[in-house]
Amino acid sequence: MRLSAPTFIVFVISVIIAIVAALAALGIIANVPVASVWIMAVAYVVLALGCIFKGA
């Protein structure tokens, strides 16, 4: 399996999700229904899928 760099859009989406997770962990965003660890995991999965699938 060859990995490729994610597109800029996929990278930005994963960074935005990671920022939301960090803000939830710090308590700045209080009404998040899931734990910030799971939000960060989603950001990592989005970035990993962007690296695995070519052109994603």
mmCIF entry with sequence, helices, sheets and N, C-alpha, C, O atoms, coordinates in Angstrom:
data_MODEL
# 
_entry.id   MODEL 
# 
_entity.id                         1 
_entity.type                       polymer 
_entity.pdbx_number_of_molecules   1 
# 
_entity_poly.entity_id                      1 
_entity_poly.type                           'polypeptide(L)' 
_entity_poly.nstd_linkage                   no 
_entity_poly.nstd_monomer                   no 
_entity_poly.pdbx_seq_one_letter_code       MRLSAPTFIVFVISVIIAIVAALAALGIIANVPVASVWIMAVAYVVLALGCIFKGA 
_entity_poly.pdbx_seq_one_letter_code_can   MRLSAPTFIVFVISVIIAIVAALAALGIIANVPVASVWIMAVAYVVLALGCIFKGA 
_entity_poly.pdbx_strand_id                 A 
# 
loop_
_entity_poly_seq.entity_id 
_entity_poly_seq.num 
_entity_poly_seq.mon_id 
_entity_poly_seq.hetero 
1 1  MET n 
1 2  ARG n 
1 3  LEU n 
1 4  SER n 
1 5  ALA n 
1 6  PRO n 
1 7  THR n 
1 8  PHE n 
1 9  ILE n 
1 10 VAL n 
1 11 PHE n 
1 12 VAL n 
1 13 ILE n 
1 14 SER n 
1 15 VAL n 
1 16 ILE n 
1 17 ILE n 
1 18 ALA n 
1 19 ILE n 
1 20 VAL n 
1 21 ALA n 
1 22 ALA n 
1 23 LEU n 
1 24 ALA n 
1 25 ALA n 
1 26 LEU n 
1 27 GLY n 
1 28 ILE n 
1 29 ILE n 
1 30 ALA n 
1 31 ASN n 
1 32 VAL n 
1 33 PRO n 
1 34 VAL n 
1 35 ALA n 
1 36 SER n 
1 37 VAL n 
1 38 TRP n 
1 39 ILE n 
1 40 MET n 
1 41 ALA n 
1 42 VAL n 
1 43 ALA n 
1 44 TYR n 
1 45 VAL n 
1 46 VAL n 
1 47 LEU n 
1 48 ALA n 
1 49 LEU n 
1 50 GLY n 
1 51 CYS n 
1 52 ILE n 
1 53 PHE n 
1 54 LYS n 
1 55 GLY n 
1 56 ALA n 
# 
_struct_asym.id          A 
_struct_asym.entity_id   1 
# 
loop_
_struct_conf.conf_type_id 
_struct_conf.id 
_struct_conf.pdbx_PDB_helix_id 
_struct_conf.beg_label_comp_id 
_struct_conf.beg_label_asym_id 
_struct_conf.beg_label_seq_id 
_struct_conf.pdbx_beg_PDB_ins_code 
_struct_conf.end_label_comp_id 
_struct_conf.end_label_asym_id 
_struct_conf.end_label_seq_id 
_struct_conf.pdbx_end_PDB_ins_code 
_struct_conf.beg_auth_comp_id 
_struct_conf.beg_auth_asym_id 
_struct_conf.beg_auth_seq_id 
_struct_conf.end_auth_comp_id 
_struct_conf.end_auth_asym_id 
_struct_conf.end_auth_seq_id 
_struct_conf.pdbx_PDB_helix_class 
_struct_conf.details 
_struct_conf.pdbx_PDB_helix_length 
HELX_P HELX_P1 AA1 PHE A 8  ? LEU A 26 ? PHE A 8  LEU A 26 1 ? 19 
HELX_P HELX_P2 AA2 SER A 36 ? ILE A 52 ? SER A 36 ILE A 52 1 ? 17 
# 
_struct_conf_type.id          HELX_P 
_struct_conf_type.criteria    ? 
_struct_conf_type.reference   ? 
# 
loop_
_atom_site.group_PDB 
_atom_site.id 
_atom_site.type_symbol 
_atom_site.label_atom_id 
_atom_site.label_alt_id 
_atom_site.label_comp_id 
_atom_site.label_asym_id 
_atom_site.label_entity_id 
_atom_site.label_seq_id 
_atom_site.pdbx_PDB_ins_code 
_atom_site.Cartn_x 
_atom_site.Cartn_y 
_atom_site.Cartn_z 
_atom_site.occupancy 
_atom_site.B_iso_or_equiv 
_atom_site.pdbx_formal_charge 
_atom_site.auth_seq_id 
_atom_site.auth_comp_id 
_atom_site.auth_asym_id 
_atom_site.auth_atom_id 
_atom_site.pdbx_PDB_model_num 
ATOM 1   N N  . MET A 1 1  ? 0.841   -1.163 0.000  1.00 0.00 ? 1  MET A N  1 
ATOM 2   C CA . MET A 1 1  ? 0.000   0.000  0.000  1.00 0.00 ? 1  MET A CA 1 
ATOM 3   C C  . MET A 1 1  ? 0.896   1.240  0.000  1.00 0.00 ? 1  MET A C  1 
ATOM 4   O O  . MET A 1 1  ? 1.783   1.387  0.841  1.00 0.00 ? 1  MET A O  1 
ATOM 5   N N  . ARG A 1 2  ? 0.644   2.112  -0.952 1.00 0.00 ? 2  ARG A N  1 
ATOM 6   C CA . ARG A 1 2  ? 1.404   3.359  -1.010 1.00 0.00 ? 2  ARG A CA 1 
ATOM 7   C C  . ARG A 1 2  ? 0.567   4.474  -0.422 1.00 0.00 ? 2  ARG A C  1 
ATOM 8   O O  . ARG A 1 2  ? -0.615  4.614  -0.738 1.00 0.00 ? 2  ARG A O  1 
ATOM 9   N N  . LEU A 1 3  ? 1.181   5.256  0.426  1.00 0.00 ? 3  LEU A N  1 
ATOM 10  C CA . LEU A 1 3  ? 0.502   6.386  1.037  1.00 0.00 ? 3  LEU A CA 1 
ATOM 11  C C  . LEU A 1 3  ? 0.778   7.637  0.223  1.00 0.00 ? 3  LEU A C  1 
ATOM 12  O O  . LEU A 1 3  ? 1.833   7.772  -0.396 1.00 0.00 ? 3  LEU A O  1 
ATOM 13  N N  . SER A 1 4  ? -0.180  8.547  0.231  1.00 0.00 ? 4  SER A N  1 
ATOM 14  C CA . SER A 1 4  ? -0.004  9.826  -0.439 1.00 0.00 ? 4  SER A CA 1 
ATOM 15  C C  . SER A 1 4  ? -0.377  10.940 0.525  1.00 0.00 ? 4  SER A C  1 
ATOM 16  O O  . SER A 1 4  ? -1.070  10.712 1.516  1.00 0.00 ? 4  SER A O  1 
ATOM 17  N N  . ALA A 1 5  ? 0.077   12.117 0.234  1.00 0.00 ? 5  ALA A N  1 
ATOM 18  C CA . ALA A 1 5  ? -0.258  13.261 1.071  1.00 0.00 ? 5  ALA A CA 1 
ATOM 19  C C  . ALA A 1 5  ? -1.743  13.591 0.924  1.00 0.00 ? 5  ALA A C  1 
ATOM 20  O O  . ALA A 1 5  ? -2.285  13.514 -0.179 1.00 0.00 ? 5  ALA A O  1 
ATOM 21  N N  . PRO A 1 6  ? -2.400  13.956 2.015  1.00 0.00 ? 6  PRO A N  1 
ATOM 22  C CA . PRO A 1 6  ? -3.811  14.317 1.901  1.00 0.00 ? 6  PRO A CA 1 
ATOM 23  C C  . PRO A 1 6  ? -3.961  15.646 1.165  1.00 0.00 ? 6  PRO A C  1 
ATOM 24  O O  . PRO A 1 6  ? -3.036  16.457 1.121  1.00 0.00 ? 6  PRO A O  1 
ATOM 25  N N  . THR A 1 7  ? -5.125  15.848 0.598  1.00 0.00 ? 7  THR A N  1 
ATOM 26  C CA . THR A 1 7  ? -5.378  17.128 -0.063 1.00 0.00 ? 7  THR A CA 1 
ATOM 27  C C  . THR A 1 7  ? -5.481  18.221 0.995  1.00 0.00 ? 7  THR A C  1 
ATOM 28  O O  . THR A 1 7  ? -5.625  17.946 2.187  1.00 0.00 ? 7  THR A O  1 
ATOM 29  N N  . PHE A 1 8  ? -5.406  19.434 0.543  1.00 0.00 ? 8  PHE A N  1 
ATOM 30  C CA . PHE A 1 8  ? -5.461  20.569 1.469  1.00 0.00 ? 8  PHE A CA 1 
ATOM 31  C C  . PHE A 1 8  ? -6.800  20.616 2.198  1.00 0.00 ? 8  PHE A C  1 
ATOM 32  O O  . PHE A 1 8  ? -6.848  20.940 3.385  1.00 0.00 ? 8  PHE A O  1 
ATOM 33  N N  . ILE A 1 9  ? -7.881  20.297 1.498  1.00 0.00 ? 9  ILE A N  1 
ATOM 34  C CA . ILE A 1 9  ? -9.217  20.346 2.107  1.00 0.00 ? 9  ILE A CA 1 
ATOM 35  C C  . ILE A 1 9  ? -9.332  19.313 3.228  1.00 0.00 ? 9  ILE A C  1 
ATOM 36  O O  . ILE A 1 9  ? -9.860  19.623 4.296  1.00 0.00 ? 9  ILE A O  1 
ATOM 37  N N  . VAL A 1 10 ? -8.851  18.101 3.002  1.00 0.00 ? 10 VAL A N  1 
ATOM 38  C CA . VAL A 1 10 ? -8.891  17.062 4.029  1.00 0.00 ? 10 VAL A CA 1 
ATOM 39  C C  . VAL A 1 10 ? -8.055  17.482 5.229  1.00 0.00 ? 10 VAL A C  1 
ATOM 40  O O  . VAL A 1 10 ? -8.460  17.270 6.372  1.00 0.00 ? 10 VAL A O  1 
ATOM 41  N N  . PHE A 1 11 ? -6.914  18.064 4.985  1.00 0.00 ? 11 PHE A N  1 
ATOM 42  C CA . PHE A 1 11 ? -6.061  18.527 6.078  1.00 0.00 ? 11 PHE A CA 1 
ATOM 43  C C  . PHE A 1 11 ? -6.751  19.616 6.897  1.00 0.00 ? 11 PHE A C  1 
ATOM 44  O O  . PHE A 1 11 ? -6.714  19.584 8.127  1.00 0.00 ? 11 PHE A O  1 
ATOM 45  N N  . VAL A 1 12 ? -7.371  20.565 6.229  1.00 0.00 ? 12 VAL A N  1 
ATOM 46  C CA . VAL A 1 12 ? -8.059  21.659 6.936  1.00 0.00 ? 12 VAL A CA 1 
ATOM 47  C C  . VAL A 1 12 ? -9.233  21.123 7.749  1.00 0.00 ? 12 VAL A C  1 
ATOM 48  O O  . VAL A 1 12 ? -9.458  21.563 8.876  1.00 0.00 ? 12 VAL A O  1 
ATOM 49  N N  . ILE A 1 13 ? -9.980  20.179 7.188  1.00 0.00 ? 13 ILE A N  1 
ATOM 50  C CA . ILE A 1 13 ? -11.111 19.590 7.916  1.00 0.00 ? 13 ILE A CA 1 
ATOM 51  C C  . ILE A 1 13 ? -10.622 18.886 9.176  1.00 0.00 ? 13 ILE A C  1 
ATOM 52  O O  . ILE A 1 13 ? -11.233 19.022 10.236 1.00 0.00 ? 13 ILE A O  1 
ATOM 53  N N  . SER A 1 14 ? -9.541  18.144 9.073  1.00 0.00 ? 14 SER A N  1 
ATOM 54  C CA . SER A 1 14 ? -9.029  17.439 10.250 1.00 0.00 ? 14 SER A CA 1 
ATOM 55  C C  . SER A 1 14 ? -8.492  18.420 11.296 1.00 0.00 ? 14 SER A C  1 
ATOM 56  O O  . SER A 1 14 ? -8.638  18.180 12.494 1.00 0.00 ? 14 SER A O  1 
ATOM 57  N N  . VAL A 1 15 ? -7.884  19.501 10.865 1.00 0.00 ? 15 VAL A N  1 
ATOM 58  C CA . VAL A 1 15 ? -7.402  20.509 11.815 1.00 0.00 ? 15 VAL A CA 1 
ATOM 59  C C  . VAL A 1 15 ? -8.566  21.190 12.518 1.00 0.00 ? 15 VAL A C  1 
ATOM 60  O O  . VAL A 1 15 ? -8.494  21.439 13.721 1.00 0.00 ? 15 VAL A O  1 
ATOM 61  N N  . ILE A 1 16 ? -9.628  21.494 11.801 1.00 0.00 ? 16 ILE A N  1 
ATOM 62  C CA . ILE A 1 16 ? -10.802 22.121 12.414 1.00 0.00 ? 16 ILE A CA 1 
ATOM 63  C C  . ILE A 1 16 ? -11.427 21.186 13.446 1.00 0.00 ? 16 ILE A C  1 
ATOM 64  O O  . ILE A 1 16 ? -11.806 21.627 14.531 1.00 0.00 ? 16 ILE A O  1 
ATOM 65  N N  . ILE A 1 17 ? -11.537 19.899 13.115 1.00 0.00 ? 17 ILE A N  1 
ATOM 66  C CA . ILE A 1 17 ? -12.081 18.940 14.071 1.00 0.00 ? 17 ILE A CA 1 
ATOM 67  C C  . ILE A 1 17 ? -11.178 18.838 15.298 1.00 0.00 ? 17 ILE A C  1 
ATOM 68  O O  . ILE A 1 17 ? -11.675 18.735 16.419 1.00 0.00 ? 17 ILE A O  1 
ATOM 69  N N  . ALA A 1 18 ? -9.862  18.864 15.102 1.00 0.00 ? 18 ALA A N  1 
ATOM 70  C CA . ALA A 1 18 ? -8.923  18.799 16.224 1.00 0.00 ? 18 ALA A CA 1 
ATOM 71  C C  . ALA A 1 18 ? -9.017  20.044 17.101 1.00 0.00 ? 18 ALA A C  1 
ATOM 72  O O  . ALA A 1 18 ? -8.893  19.948 18.322 1.00 0.00 ? 18 ALA A O  1 
ATOM 73  N N  . ILE A 1 19 ? -9.233  21.197 16.504 1.00 0.00 ? 19 ILE A N  1 
ATOM 74  C CA . ILE A 1 19 ? -9.397  22.435 17.287 1.00 0.00 ? 19 ILE A CA 1 
ATOM 75  C C  . ILE A 1 19 ? -10.665 22.372 18.119 1.00 0.00 ? 19 ILE A C  1 
ATOM 76  O O  . ILE A 1 19 ? -10.671 22.789 19.277 1.00 0.00 ? 19 ILE A O  1 
ATOM 77  N N  . VAL A 1 20 ? -11.738 21.853 17.539 1.00 0.00 ? 20 VAL A N  1 
ATOM 78  C CA . VAL A 1 20 ? -12.984 21.685 18.294 1.00 0.00 ? 20 VAL A CA 1 
ATOM 79  C C  . VAL A 1 20 ? -12.754 20.747 19.478 1.00 0.00 ? 20 VAL A C  1 
ATOM 80  O O  . VAL A 1 20 ? -13.261 20.998 20.571 1.00 0.00 ? 20 VAL A O  1 
ATOM 81  N N  . ALA A 1 21 ? -11.994 19.667 19.272 1.00 0.00 ? 21 ALA A N  1 
ATOM 82  C CA . ALA A 1 21 ? -11.688 18.736 20.364 1.00 0.00 ? 21 ALA A CA 1 
ATOM 83  C C  . ALA A 1 21 ? -10.874 19.412 21.453 1.00 0.00 ? 21 ALA A C  1 
ATOM 84  O O  . ALA A 1 21 ? -11.127 19.204 22.640 1.00 0.00 ? 21 ALA A O  1 
ATOM 85  N N  . ALA A 1 22 ? -9.905  20.214 21.063 1.00 0.00 ? 22 ALA A N  1 
ATOM 86  C CA . ALA A 1 22 ? -9.085  20.919 22.061 1.00 0.00 ? 22 ALA A CA 1 
ATOM 87  C C  . ALA A 1 22 ? -9.915  21.922 22.850 1.00 0.00 ? 22 ALA A C  1 
ATOM 88  O O  . ALA A 1 22 ? -9.757  22.043 24.065 1.00 0.00 ? 22 ALA A O  1 
ATOM 89  N N  . LEU A 1 23 ? -10.794 22.638 22.167 1.00 0.00 ? 23 LEU A N  1 
ATOM 90  C CA . LEU A 1 23 ? -11.660 23.591 22.863 1.00 0.00 ? 23 LEU A CA 1 
ATOM 91  C C  . LEU A 1 23 ? -12.634 22.883 23.792 1.00 0.00 ? 23 LEU A C  1 
ATOM 92  O O  . LEU A 1 23 ? -12.953 23.401 24.862 1.00 0.00 ? 23 LEU A O  1 
ATOM 93  N N  . ALA A 1 24 ? -13.108 21.716 23.402 1.00 0.00 ? 24 ALA A N  1 
ATOM 94  C CA . ALA A 1 24 ? -13.989 20.940 24.273 1.00 0.00 ? 24 ALA A CA 1 
ATOM 95  C C  . ALA A 1 24 ? -13.228 20.417 25.486 1.00 0.00 ? 24 ALA A C  1 
ATOM 96  O O  . ALA A 1 24 ? -13.778 20.372 26.587 1.00 0.00 ? 24 ALA A O  1 
ATOM 97  N N  . ALA A 1 25 ? -11.981 20.024 25.301 1.00 0.00 ? 25 ALA A N  1 
ATOM 98  C CA . ALA A 1 25 ? -11.174 19.526 26.422 1.00 0.00 ? 25 ALA A CA 1 
ATOM 99  C C  . ALA A 1 25 ? -10.868 20.636 27.421 1.00 0.00 ? 25 ALA A C  1 
ATOM 100 O O  . ALA A 1 25 ? -10.791 20.391 28.625 1.00 0.00 ? 25 ALA A O  1 
ATOM 101 N N  . LEU A 1 26 ? -10.697 21.839 26.925 1.00 0.00 ? 26 LEU A N  1 
ATOM 102 C CA . LEU A 1 26 ? -10.414 22.974 27.811 1.00 0.00 ? 26 LEU A CA 1 
ATOM 103 C C  . LEU A 1 26 ? -11.659 23.553 28.464 1.00 0.00 ? 26 LEU A C  1 
ATOM 104 O O  . LEU A 1 26 ? -11.558 24.387 29.364 1.00 0.00 ? 26 LEU A O  1 
ATOM 105 N N  . GLY A 1 27 ? -12.823 23.122 28.019 1.00 0.00 ? 27 GLY A N  1 
ATOM 106 C CA . GLY A 1 27 ? -14.078 23.595 28.608 1.00 0.00 ? 27 GLY A CA 1 
ATOM 107 C C  . GLY A 1 27 ? -14.608 24.855 27.979 1.00 0.00 ? 27 GLY A C  1 
ATOM 108 O O  . GLY A 1 27 ? -15.582 25.419 28.478 1.00 0.00 ? 27 GLY A O  1 
ATOM 109 N N  . ILE A 1 28 ? -14.009 25.321 26.905 1.00 0.00 ? 28 ILE A N  1 
ATOM 110 C CA . ILE A 1 28 ? -14.482 26.531 26.227 1.00 0.00 ? 28 ILE A CA 1 
ATOM 111 C C  . ILE A 1 28 ? -15.789 26.238 25.503 1.00 0.00 ? 28 ILE A C  1 
ATOM 112 O O  . ILE A 1 28 ? -16.699 27.067 25.487 1.00 0.00 ? 28 ILE A O  1 
ATOM 113 N N  . ILE A 1 29 ? -15.877 25.057 24.906 1.00 0.00 ? 29 ILE A N  1 
ATOM 114 C CA . ILE A 1 29 ? -17.129 24.590 24.314 1.00 0.00 ? 29 ILE A CA 1 
ATOM 115 C C  . ILE A 1 29 ? -17.703 23.576 25.301 1.00 0.00 ? 29 ILE A C  1 
ATOM 116 O O  . ILE A 1 29 ? -17.153 22.487 25.465 1.00 0.00 ? 29 ILE A O  1 
ATOM 117 N N  . ALA A 1 30 ? -18.800 23.929 25.954 1.00 0.00 ? 30 ALA A N  1 
ATOM 118 C CA . ALA A 1 30 ? -19.304 23.097 27.040 1.00 0.00 ? 30 ALA A CA 1 
ATOM 119 C C  . ALA A 1 30 ? -20.384 22.112 26.606 1.00 0.00 ? 30 ALA A C  1 
ATOM 120 O O  . ALA A 1 30 ? -20.563 21.081 27.254 1.00 0.00 ? 30 ALA A O  1 
ATOM 121 N N  . ASN A 1 31 ? -21.094 22.397 25.544 1.00 0.00 ? 31 ASN A N  1 
ATOM 122 C CA . ASN A 1 31 ? -22.237 21.575 25.178 1.00 0.00 ? 31 ASN A CA 1 
ATOM 123 C C  . ASN A 1 31 ? -21.912 20.559 24.091 1.00 0.00 ? 31 ASN A C  1 
ATOM 124 O O  . ASN A 1 31 ? -22.700 20.367 23.165 1.00 0.00 ? 31 ASN A O  1 
ATOM 125 N N  . VAL A 1 32 ? -20.771 19.915 24.196 1.00 0.00 ? 32 VAL A N  1 
ATOM 126 C CA . VAL A 1 32 ? -20.386 18.887 23.237 1.00 0.00 ? 32 VAL A CA 1 
ATOM 127 C C  . VAL A 1 32 ? -20.853 17.541 23.793 1.00 0.00 ? 32 VAL A C  1 
ATOM 128 O O  . VAL A 1 32 ? -20.492 17.184 24.914 1.00 0.00 ? 32 VAL A O  1 
ATOM 129 N N  . PRO A 1 33 ? -21.649 16.788 23.028 1.00 0.00 ? 33 PRO A N  1 
ATOM 130 C CA . PRO A 1 33 ? -22.239 15.562 23.587 1.00 0.00 ? 33 PRO A CA 1 
ATOM 131 C C  . PRO A 1 33 ? -21.290 14.371 23.694 1.00 0.00 ? 33 PRO A C  1 
ATOM 132 O O  . PRO A 1 33 ? -21.646 13.375 24.323 1.00 0.00 ? 33 PRO A O  1 
ATOM 133 N N  . VAL A 1 34 ? -20.096 14.435 23.106 1.00 0.00 ? 34 VAL A N  1 
ATOM 134 C CA . VAL A 1 34 ? -19.146 13.321 23.196 1.00 0.00 ? 34 VAL A CA 1 
ATOM 135 C C  . VAL A 1 34 ? -17.843 13.817 23.816 1.00 0.00 ? 34 VAL A C  1 
ATOM 136 O O  . VAL A 1 34 ? -17.572 15.017 23.863 1.00 0.00 ? 34 VAL A O  1 
ATOM 137 N N  . ALA A 1 35 ? -17.053 12.872 24.284 1.00 0.00 ? 35 ALA A N  1 
ATOM 138 C CA . ALA A 1 35 ? -15.782 13.217 24.913 1.00 0.00 ? 35 ALA A CA 1 
ATOM 139 C C  . ALA A 1 35 ? -14.811 13.756 23.868 1.00 0.00 ? 35 ALA A C  1 
ATOM 140 O O  . ALA A 1 35 ? -14.851 13.367 22.700 1.00 0.00 ? 35 ALA A O  1 
ATOM 141 N N  . SER A 1 36 ? -13.948 14.649 24.307 1.00 0.00 ? 36 SER A N  1 
ATOM 142 C CA . SER A 1 36 ? -13.007 15.284 23.380 1.00 0.00 ? 36 SER A CA 1 
ATOM 143 C C  . SER A 1 36 ? -12.006 14.283 22.815 1.00 0.00 ? 36 SER A C  1 
ATOM 144 O O  . SER A 1 36 ? -11.458 14.501 21.734 1.00 0.00 ? 36 SER A O  1 
ATOM 145 N N  . VAL A 1 37 ? -11.762 13.187 23.532 1.00 0.00 ? 37 VAL A N  1 
ATOM 146 C CA . VAL A 1 37 ? -10.860 12.155 23.030 1.00 0.00 ? 37 VAL A CA 1 
ATOM 147 C C  . VAL A 1 37 ? -11.428 11.543 21.751 1.00 0.00 ? 37 VAL A C  1 
ATOM 148 O O  . VAL A 1 37 ? -10.687 11.286 20.802 1.00 0.00 ? 37 VAL A O  1 
ATOM 149 N N  . TRP A 1 38 ? -12.728 11.312 21.724 1.00 0.00 ? 38 TRP A N  1 
ATOM 150 C CA . TRP A 1 38 ? -13.352 10.726 20.541 1.00 0.00 ? 38 TRP A CA 1 
ATOM 151 C C  . TRP A 1 38 ? -13.391 11.711 19.380 1.00 0.00 ? 38 TRP A C  1 
ATOM 152 O O  . TRP A 1 38 ? -13.283 11.311 18.221 1.00 0.00 ? 38 TRP A O  1 
ATOM 153 N N  . ILE A 1 39 ? -13.542 12.973 19.679 1.00 0.00 ? 39 ILE A N  1 
ATOM 154 C CA . ILE A 1 39 ? -13.513 13.979 18.616 1.00 0.00 ? 39 ILE A CA 1 
ATOM 155 C C  . ILE A 1 39 ? -12.117 14.034 17.999 1.00 0.00 ? 39 ILE A C  1 
ATOM 156 O O  . ILE A 1 39 ? -11.975 14.138 16.780 1.00 0.00 ? 39 ILE A O  1 
ATOM 157 N N  . MET A 1 40 ? -11.093 13.964 18.839 1.00 0.00 ? 40 MET A N  1 
ATOM 158 C CA . MET A 1 40 ? -9.725  13.954 18.337 1.00 0.00 ? 40 MET A CA 1 
ATOM 159 C C  . MET A 1 40 ? -9.451  12.685 17.533 1.00 0.00 ? 40 MET A C  1 
ATOM 160 O O  . MET A 1 40 ? -8.714  12.722 16.547 1.00 0.00 ? 40 MET A O  1 
ATOM 161 N N  . ALA A 1 41 ? -10.037 11.572 17.945 1.00 0.00 ? 41 ALA A N  1 
ATOM 162 C CA . ALA A 1 41 ? -9.882  10.324 17.197 1.00 0.00 ? 41 ALA A CA 1 
ATOM 163 C C  . ALA A 1 41 ? -10.512 10.447 15.807 1.00 0.00 ? 41 ALA A C  1 
ATOM 164 O O  . ALA A 1 41 ? -9.966  9.929  14.833 1.00 0.00 ? 41 ALA A O  1 
ATOM 165 N N  . VAL A 1 42 ? -11.637 11.116 15.712 1.00 0.00 ? 42 VAL A N  1 
ATOM 166 C CA . VAL A 1 42 ? -12.281 11.341 14.414 1.00 0.00 ? 42 VAL A CA 1 
ATOM 167 C C  . VAL A 1 42 ? -11.382 12.196 13.529 1.00 0.00 ? 42 VAL A C  1 
ATOM 168 O O  . VAL A 1 42 ? -11.258 11.929 12.334 1.00 0.00 ? 42 VAL A O  1 
ATOM 169 N N  . ALA A 1 43 ? -10.756 13.215 14.099 1.00 0.00 ? 43 ALA A N  1 
ATOM 170 C CA . ALA A 1 43 ? -9.842  14.055 13.325 1.00 0.00 ? 43 ALA A CA 1 
ATOM 171 C C  . ALA A 1 43 ? -8.673  13.242 12.794 1.00 0.00 ? 43 ALA A C  1 
ATOM 172 O O  . ALA A 1 43 ? -8.251  13.431 11.653 1.00 0.00 ? 43 ALA A O  1 
ATOM 173 N N  . TYR A 1 44 ? -8.146  12.339 13.616 1.00 0.00 ? 44 TYR A N  1 
ATOM 174 C CA . TYR A 1 44 ? -7.036  11.495 13.186 1.00 0.00 ? 44 TYR A CA 1 
ATOM 175 C C  . TYR A 1 44 ? -7.470  10.530 12.087 1.00 0.00 ? 44 TYR A C  1 
ATOM 176 O O  . TYR A 1 44 ? -6.731  10.309 11.127 1.00 0.00 ? 44 TYR A O  1 
ATOM 177 N N  . VAL A 1 45 ? -8.661  9.957  12.222 1.00 0.00 ? 45 VAL A N  1 
ATOM 178 C CA . VAL A 1 45 ? -9.165  9.025  11.212 1.00 0.00 ? 45 VAL A CA 1 
ATOM 179 C C  . VAL A 1 45 ? -9.376  9.738  9.883  1.00 0.00 ? 45 VAL A C  1 
ATOM 180 O O  . VAL A 1 45 ? -9.050  9.189  8.830  1.00 0.00 ? 45 VAL A O  1 
ATOM 181 N N  . VAL A 1 46 ? -9.917  10.954 9.917  1.00 0.00 ? 46 VAL A N  1 
ATOM 182 C CA . VAL A 1 46 ? -10.107 11.722 8.684  1.00 0.00 ? 46 VAL A CA 1 
ATOM 183 C C  . VAL A 1 46 ? -8.762  11.965 8.004  1.00 0.00 ? 46 VAL A C  1 
ATOM 184 O O  . VAL A 1 46 ? -8.641  11.814 6.788  1.00 0.00 ? 46 VAL A O  1 
ATOM 185 N N  . LEU A 1 47 ? -7.762  12.338 8.783  1.00 0.00 ? 47 LEU A N  1 
ATOM 186 C CA . LEU A 1 47 ? -6.441  12.581 8.210  1.00 0.00 ? 47 LEU A CA 1 
ATOM 187 C C  . LEU A 1 47 ? -5.811  11.293 7.688  1.00 0.00 ? 47 LEU A C  1 
ATOM 188 O O  . LEU A 1 47 ? -5.175  11.296 6.634  1.00 0.00 ? 47 LEU A O  1 
ATOM 189 N N  . ALA A 1 48 ? -5.984  10.194 8.417  1.00 0.00 ? 48 ALA A N  1 
ATOM 190 C CA . ALA A 1 48 ? -5.428  8.916  7.972  1.00 0.00 ? 48 ALA A CA 1 
ATOM 191 C C  . ALA A 1 48 ? -6.096  8.446  6.686  1.00 0.00 ? 48 ALA A C  1 
ATOM 192 O O  . ALA A 1 48 ? -5.419  7.950  5.786  1.00 0.00 ? 48 ALA A O  1 
ATOM 193 N N  . LEU A 1 49 ? -7.405  8.596  6.588  1.00 0.00 ? 49 LEU A N  1 
ATOM 194 C CA . LEU A 1 49 ? -8.103  8.209  5.366  1.00 0.00 ? 49 LEU A CA 1 
ATOM 195 C C  . LEU A 1 49 ? -7.675  9.082  4.191  1.00 0.00 ? 49 LEU A C  1 
ATOM 196 O O  . LEU A 1 49 ? -7.600  8.611  3.056  1.00 0.00 ? 49 LEU A O  1 
ATOM 197 N N  . GLY A 1 50 ? -7.395  10.350 4.464  1.00 0.00 ? 50 GLY A N  1 
ATOM 198 C CA . GLY A 1 50 ? -6.891  11.221 3.416  1.00 0.00 ? 50 GLY A CA 1 
ATOM 199 C C  . GLY A 1 50 ? -5.524  10.801 2.910  1.00 0.00 ? 50 GLY A C  1 
ATOM 200 O O  . GLY A 1 50 ? -5.178  11.049 1.755  1.00 0.00 ? 50 GLY A O  1 
ATOM 201 N N  . CYS A 1 51 ? -4.742  10.158 3.782  1.00 0.00 ? 51 CYS A N  1 
ATOM 202 C CA . CYS A 1 51 ? -3.424  9.668  3.358  1.00 0.00 ? 51 CYS A CA 1 
ATOM 203 C C  . CYS A 1 51 ? -3.524  8.323  2.640  1.00 0.00 ? 51 CYS A C  1 
ATOM 204 O O  . CYS A 1 51 ? -2.727  8.034  1.747  1.00 0.00 ? 51 CYS A O  1 
ATOM 205 N N  . ILE A 1 52 ? -4.480  7.517  3.021  1.00 0.00 ? 52 ILE A N  1 
ATOM 206 C CA . ILE A 1 52 ? -4.612  6.188  2.434  1.00 0.00 ? 52 ILE A CA 1 
ATOM 207 C C  . ILE A 1 52 ? -5.211  6.234  1.040  1.00 0.00 ? 52 ILE A C  1 
ATOM 208 O O  . ILE A 1 52 ? -4.704  5.587  0.124  1.00 0.00 ? 52 ILE A O  1 
ATOM 209 N N  . PHE A 1 53 ? -6.289  6.996  0.872  1.00 0.00 ? 53 PHE A N  1 
ATOM 210 C CA . PHE A 1 53 ? -6.967  7.047  -0.420 1.00 0.00 ? 53 PHE A CA 1 
ATOM 211 C C  . PHE A 1 53 ? -6.357  8.137  -1.288 1.00 0.00 ? 53 PHE A C  1 
ATOM 212 O O  . PHE A 1 53 ? -6.281  9.299  -0.889 1.00 0.00 ? 53 PHE A O  1 
ATOM 213 N N  . LYS A 1 54 ? -5.933  7.751  -2.459 1.00 0.00 ? 54 LYS A N  1 
ATOM 214 C CA . LYS A 1 54 ? -5.291  8.685  -3.367 1.00 0.00 ? 54 LYS A CA 1 
ATOM 215 C C  . LYS A 1 54 ? -6.334  9.642  -3.931 1.00 0.00 ? 54 LYS A C  1 
ATOM 216 O O  . LYS A 1 54 ? -7.383  9.213  -4.411 1.00 0.00 ? 54 LYS A O  1 
ATOM 217 N N  . GLY A 1 55 ? -6.045  10.924 -3.871 1.00 0.00 ? 55 GLY A N  1 
ATOM 218 C CA . GLY A 1 55 ? -6.949  11.944 -4.406 1.00 0.00 ? 55 GLY A CA 1 
ATOM 219 C C  . GLY A 1 55 ? -8.083  12.316 -3.479 1.00 0.00 ? 55 GLY A C  1 
ATOM 220 O O  . GLY A 1 55 ? -8.970  13.077 -3.865 1.00 0.00 ? 55 GLY A O  1 
ATOM 221 N N  . ALA A 1 56 ? -8.076  11.793 -2.254 1.00 0.00 ? 56 ALA A N  1 
ATOM 222 C CA . ALA A 1 56 ? -9.155  12.107 -1.319 1.00 0.00 ? 56 ALA A CA 1 
ATOM 223 C C  . ALA A 1 56 ? -8.855  13.396 -0.585 1.00 0.00 ? 56 ALA A C  1 
ATOM 224 O O  . ALA A 1 56 ? -9.649  13.830 0.250  1.00 0.00 ? 56 ALA A O  1 
# 
